[in-house]
Amino acid sequence: MSKHQLDYLDELEAEAIYILREVAGQFERPALLFSGGKDSITLVRLAEKAFRPGKFPFPLVHIDTGHNFVETIEYRDAMVKRLGEKLIIGHVQDSIDQGKVVEQKGEKKKKKKKKKKL
């Protein structure tokens, strides 16, 4: 009888799925941050592997900075629609307008003289 051996990527995937399930089981209100970028798309795929055919036990959350590519937002929306999952969108500008977030004023950076390279 041969023993199935996981390669390194399979081990990482299994550990990530285990962590997602543990978080869902141990916390009252977990959420998965989802920007629509490559890293969060990977996490959503891991959540699919962890919880399908059921629904995710947490919502997807996108913090909209207002500095997004239109294509990223379109992909995010299409993916959420395809998955049939809940998406919560928070807008940084709304928090600034409501006085909940204050932009920090930093020190002005000193301009460094660049040496010409030959």
Disulfide bonds with the S-S distance in Angstrom:
none
